Amino acid sequence: MSPHTATGAPGADRDPQHQEWEEREINRIIDERMANPAAGVPIEDVMRETLARSE
């Protein structure tokens, strides 16, 4: 499991490969945001958009 997501997270019942992709994308976004917290879009919005894009 990734360091930024928890069991029962959105998408937990999806295809395992798809879930792995979502977790990699979320982790990448979080890592980028932690490196540059002044980025303009709230992390919640980015995560919501990422998850919606994959549905």
Secondary structure, DSSP 4 states (H G I P E B T S, - for coil): --SS--TT-TTTTS-HHHHHHHHHHHHHHHHHHHH-TT-SS-HHHHHHHHHHHT-
